[in-house]
Amino acid sequence: LVCVAAAFDTLAAAADGQHLVGSVVQSATPGEREFDVSEMFRAAATDERPHSRRAALSFFDASIRTLHGSLGMEADALLRQFPKRLLLRLSCDESVLVRKASVSSVSMLLKLHPSPEVCALWRQCVLPLALDPEGSVADRAFEEVEAAVFTPLARRHGRAKADSTFGLP
C-alpha cells in the first residue's frame, strides 16, 4: 500500500500521469474501477496489524495530495473515497503510531481544503487527541490545533491591536 501511495505521487507529477491516475480512480461505478481507492483504504484501515493501519493513512496522504492537488478533486468527492467513519476510527486507534498519523493526515486534508465537512472531521479527530494520555500524540495534536486555531487568532489579534493602538506605548 505504501508503494501504491508512492506511485500515485510519481504518476501525478508526470505530464500524462495525471490523466492516467484520474481515469483509473474515477471510473463510473465502483465495480468497473481498475483501482478501487476506497476498498484499498478500507482493507488496510480495518486490518488487525497497526502497521497496516498506519499504511492506510500513508495511502490516504498520498491519495489526497494527488487527487486534490493534481486532479483538483473537491473535498466532498475525496471524503466519498475515504469513509469518515474509518478516519474517525483510526483517530481512536489503540496504536500510538496510528493516532499520531491520523492527526497529521486529517490536518493535511484541512490545510488543502478547509470545507465545513472537513472542519467538522478535523474537530472530531484532532481536537480530542490534544488530551490523549500518550504525550507524543497530545503534542502532535496540540501542534496542529495551534497551527489551525491559535496562530490565525493571534495574527488577527495582532492586526486588530495594531489598528487600535492610537500611538500609545
Secondary structure by P-SEA (a helix, b strand, c coil): caaaaaaaaaaaaccaaaaaaaaaccccccccccccaaaaaaaaaacccaaaaaaaaaaaaaaaaaacccccccaaaaaaaccaaaaaaaaacccaaaaaaaaaaaaaaaaacccaaaaaaaaaccccccccccaaaaaaaaaaaaaccaaaaaaaaaaaaaacccccc
